[in-house]
Amino acid sequence: MDAVNDAANHTAEPVPGPRSTASTAVDRAGSAPDPAAAQPTGPGHPTGSRLHPRVTSFRSRRGALTATQQQSWARMWPRIGRDVSDDALDAAAWFGRQAPLIIEIGCGTGTATAAMAQAEPEFDLIGIEVYKPGLAQLVQRIEREGIENIRLLRGDAVDVLEHMIAKDSLTGVRVFFPDPWPKARHHKRRLLQPSTMTLIASRLRPGGILHVATDHAGYAEHIAEVGAAEPQFIGLNEAAGGDRDSFAESAPIGFDRPVTKFESKAHRAGSDITELIWGKIGS
Ligand SMILES: C[S@@+](CC[C@H](N)C(=O)[O-])C[C@H]1O[C@@H](n2cnc3c(N)ncnc32)[C@H](O)[C@@H]1O
């Protein structure tokens, strides 16, 4: 995962998803039309453009699944996984129960996803990831350990939020170690931009939580700025301009989290980790 910003390590593999959406490269760069107003529009809607591929926060990476991963995928994916689409998600039907829903964007190999699902059986968790071999590792673990409260979506999380997730429906959104795109000319690829913050806020229910962690100081600063500028958010911990002790007890999801796979590498490299937590205003 840590090499994801290195173009040399990437080869083209198509990522599923509605490609002709209203979200353009300009949208991602931060000066978007109000994404909170985005509605599922169906494939080929008139505002989409195929002339200019849009800027995404990832580059597609190819990677083979092992034979056992393929077998597990074949058994499990039809029940617990879906490719991103224009279809509004009925989470209660998919999980077979009504429970508060938490989405994790860029779950990677799902080390933390699985640990959180097991520690939080009262929540339903959806992991979103573009990288199939990462998802395949998580699928195997879900099968091996019989984890019932995880579902997986393969594709661009921005497409998922725009097209599949209803407004005011999420109790939590987690973004752990989003790719920092450290070079200035790549900053437009960063996932957490003003437009994405507004989109995430619109999908959270009032009181819902956005929890971000990063080991990149420059990206942490940028995220703090765009979060502070989002009028639907109030900072709930120090890095987000709030006071963690005042909010941690009453928040609908916990502020603690397990170490992710990426983070265990960052720890080895001695990086500082910044946690940024916001709540959506309203009750
Ligand atoms: C640095 S890795 C971190 C993975 C994991 N959260 C961890 O901490 O181990 C970032 C991940 O985000 C995924 N990603 C980046 N942009 C994405 C997007 N728009 N939608 C879904 N996944 C995305 C990448 O494929 C990559 O696996």
The ligand as a MOL file (V3000), in Angstrom:
LIG
                    3D

  0  0  0     0  0            999 V3000
M  V30 BEGIN CTAB
M  V30 COUNTS 27 29 0 0 0
M  V30 BEGIN ATOM
M  V30 1 C -1.9130 3.7410 2.1530 0
M  V30 2 S -3.1650 2.5740 1.8770 0 CHG=1
M  V30 3 C -3.8400 2.3430 3.5110 0
M  V30 4 C -4.6410 1.0770 3.6290 0
M  V30 5 C -5.2190 0.7850 5.0230 0
M  V30 6 N -6.1770 1.7970 5.4240 0
M  V30 7 C -4.1330 0.6780 6.0430 0
M  V30 8 O -3.9630 1.6170 6.8500 0
M  V30 9 O -3.4390 -0.3590 6.0610 0 CHG=-1
M  V30 10 C -4.4580 3.5230 1.0910 0
M  V30 11 C -5.4870 2.6480 0.4220 0
M  V30 12 O -6.5460 3.4560 -0.0580 0
M  V30 13 C -7.0070 2.9040 -1.2890 0
M  V30 14 N -7.7100 3.9880 -1.9980 0
M  V30 15 C -7.1830 5.1620 -2.4210 0
M  V30 16 N -8.1290 5.9320 -2.9820 0
M  V30 17 C -9.2810 5.2230 -2.9040 0
M  V30 18 C -10.6010 5.4890 -3.3200 0
M  V30 19 N -10.9260 6.6460 -3.9130 0
M  V30 20 N -11.5480 4.5530 -3.1120 0
M  V30 21 C -11.2220 3.3750 -2.5020 0
M  V30 22 N -9.9800 3.0640 -2.0780 0
M  V30 23 C -9.0220 3.9820 -2.2780 0
M  V30 24 C -5.7510 2.4090 -1.9620 0
M  V30 25 O -6.0160 1.4170 -2.9210 0
M  V30 26 C -4.9660 1.8560 -0.7700 0
M  V30 27 O -5.2260 0.5020 -0.5690 0
M  V30 END ATOM
M  V30 BEGIN BOND
M  V30 1 1 1 2
M  V30 2 1 2 3
M  V30 3 1 2 10
M  V30 4 1 3 4
M  V30 5 1 4 5
M  V30 6 1 5 6
M  V30 7 1 5 7
M  V30 8 2 7 8
M  V30 9 1 7 9
M  V30 10 1 10 11
M  V30 11 1 11 12
M  V30 12 1 11 26
M  V30 13 1 12 13
M  V30 14 1 13 14
M  V30 15 1 13 24
M  V30 16 1 14 15
M  V30 17 1 14 23
M  V30 18 2 15 16
M  V30 19 1 16 17
M  V30 20 1 17 18
M  V30 21 2 17 23
M  V30 22 1 18 19
M  V30 23 2 18 20
M  V30 24 1 20 21
M  V30 25 2 21 22
M  V30 26 1 22 23
M  V30 27 1 24 25
M  V30 28 1 24 26
M  V30 29 1 26 27
M  V30 END BOND
M  V30 END CTAB
M  END
